[in-house]
């Protein structure tokens, strides 16, 4: 299967990697490539990435994002555990509200950037990126003797994204969906299928996520959304790397990962979400306080890459100035809307935004790069 932009190979489908409740439906709809995320298969594309991009930008797309797993904190000490894990102050989070939260290790390195959903005073979901936060949170809860259950519930998100998503979701659920603010959600159902409906999703084109609460209804939910979406020319797709680069969305795993390219929230543009001055302790607070006091050394930024459309890269690419490494690019792509190669990466704070003589090498081909503000497209 194709997993990158220039290399193809077969990906074995075995029992050691979990399948989502929508797996059979995506196969029936012609999925051509899978990746692995949170130990699950996740569709990468359905054979025509350009058409999938166009649907996201101009219409509506549906994505199997069940690999965006939920870690549930349930019990009297759920709030205490959530606050100790999250670097952001969550004390004023309302029931039905989601919050984007940095999760760090004791060295202040980002290890996940989930959305925290508050279902009740004793029940939270961490809707996680690609790392084992269930193991992390359960170990912390046990070591601290907290009265809370940490587990992965039977919850599998299906994303509906694009400028026509709201019209489709209103058709399915009713006009009340327009009342939902971004990251807010409501527990509901669709023809007897239990769901949490949230105004959220990994794009800036507008959309919703349907958190399926019973895997047995995976095919039924997929078919309901697909049938209703036919009036809007809906089609299957996957979280779109080109659109996320254009929109300046952080991708944990691509832009930073604790094991391969560690970075702290200040370097990744998440400093405003780190509450160092509040009374609550959290993991990494001491380290992050020192980082802030010493001064942040790097910053997340955009890059414009000169030349013909780049094929992308499977590994971080060094950014150099006069042959001295000054930064790194995690992911790059050609933007159809900009007609340019764009990338997101980290650069030393000693390098000015208008710095010259910056370069990268992709497949042994040199490219001049310039620094750009994020997002590329608002």
Beta strands, then each sheet from edge to edge (+ up, - down):
strand 1: 33-37
strand 2: 40-45
strand 3: 61-64
strand 4: 70-74
strand 5: 98-100
strand 6: 103-104
strand 7: 110-112
strand 8: 115-120
strand 9: 123-127
strand 10: 149-151
strand 11: 156-161
strand 12: 185-190
strand 13: 193-198
strand 14: 207-212
strand 15: 235-237
strand 16: 298-305
strand 17: 317-321
strand 18: 324-335
strand 19: 340-348
strand 20: 358-362
strand 21: 365-372
sheet 1: 1+ 2-
sheet 2: 12+ 13- 14+ 11- 3+ 15+
sheet 3: 5+ 8- 9+ 4- 10+
sheet 4: 6+ 7-
sheet 5: 16+ 19- 18+ 17- 20+ 21- 16+
end
